[in-house]
Amino acid sequence: MYGYIYLILNKVNGHTYVGKHKLYDKKWNEDDYMGSGIKLKPAQEKYGIENFEKFLITWTYSEEDACEKEKFWIAEYRRRGKAEYNIADGGDGGNIAPWTEERKK
């Protein structure tokens, strides 16, 4: 087992975030990781981490599998009008902060 794809739900406004996470030495139920999205973190600070809940979507079995599944699930949630906190399409291109655009040139 490599890791998992998860959904973070803001229980106040219903907004969501889909992400991937590698399971190092912890089990799913011991892992307190709550995402690191550029739009997600400020929302967690604003509403309080206690107003966010994490759900397991699926397990992943390699880095490649995690990237593909993250892309799929972000697209799926966007089709449903969700994934409001996701700014990238997932996979290995998750960090699209302004300074990363400069590196692409």
URTAHU-V431085 format. One record per residue. OMEGA is omega in whole degrees, -180 to 180 (NA if undefined). D_LAST is the distance of its C-alpha to the last C-alpha in Angstrom with 2 decimals. Layout:
omega-><OMEGA OMEGA>
d_last-><D_LAST D_LAST>
This chain:
omega-><-180 -176 -176 171 -175 174 172 180 171 -176 179 -175 177 179 -174 177 176 180 176 179 177 176 -179 -179 -177 172 -179 -175 177 -174 -178 180 -177 175 -179 -179 -178 177 -178 -176 177 178 178 176 -179 -174 -177 -176 180 178 177 180 -179 178 175 174 -179 175 174 -172 176 177 180 178 179 180 -179 -179 178 177 -179 -174 174 178 -180 179 176 176 179 -178 -177 -176 -177 -179 178 177 180 -179 179 -176 -180 -180 -175 -177 179 175 -175 -177 178 176 179 -179 -178 -177 NA>
d_last-><35.86 32.24 31.84 31.92 30.36 31.70 32.17 32.48 34.81 35.34 39.12 39.31 37.14 36.50 32.70 31.13 28.24 27.70 26.28 26.73 28.27 29.42 33.11 33.59 37.30 38.22 39.69 38.37 41.17 40.54 36.79 36.24 32.46 31.69 27.95 24.97 23.15 21.63 24.19 26.87 27.44 28.28 30.54 32.31 32.90 34.19 36.48 37.32 36.45 39.97 39.05 36.51 37.57 35.80 36.76 36.17 34.80 34.76 34.62 31.90 32.68 29.46 25.82 25.04 27.93 26.75 23.28 24.97 27.70 25.49 23.57 27.01 28.61 25.96 26.23 30.00 30.31 28.14 30.57 33.27 31.65 30.81 27.91 27.51 25.85 23.17 19.83 18.04 19.54 20.28 20.09 17.55 14.98 17.27 15.37 13.25 14.02 12.04 10.77 9.29 7.02 5.60 5.54 3.83 0.00>
